[in-house]
């Protein structure tokens, strides 16, 4: 007999169960542009819940959801968020590049090809670029997008506790000061720890 329980990865559909209250809480937070923290031990389904929430929002809540994955430094945080924002603007690499140039000129957006020859948006800090201005630019962009284009923007930071391991508190301090002023941007922080 096949084990009916899936674990160890992102689950969806019938494999995702018993999270109706949590799903409703996340959807409410998104609709109201709230800041919500979801914290539990690893492998308790936070990322799967975020995926389920994304499916629900695509079915009519009228928000844009973007999930940012764990990063290991200030610079990788900045480029990961910028890339995710640009990717959320379009499925066309050319339009992603245009969005990246519009919002993140300091990150030298360009198009390269992956190992399969497919075009990929790349961003990076130049040799002499300072992280502070790039961080400001990236963190302010979701509010700029929401102000211009209508529906609330939802930002999901997965494994957000990683920012505490960067060796300084610059991202943490800036993130805290920025998100509390964004009225049309919901922020969902997914964090875990081995307890």
Buried (B, 14 or more C-beta within 10 A) or exposed (E): EEEEEBEEEBBEEEEBEEBEEBBEBBBEBBBEBBBBEBEEEEEEBBBBBBBBBBEBBEEEBEBBBBBBEBBEBBBBBBBBBBBBBBBBBEEEBEEBBBBBBEBBEBBBBEEEEEEEEEBBBBBBBEEEBEBEEBBBBBBBBBBBBBEEEEEBBBBBBBBBBBBEEBEEEBBEEBBEEBBEEBEBBBBBBBBBEEE
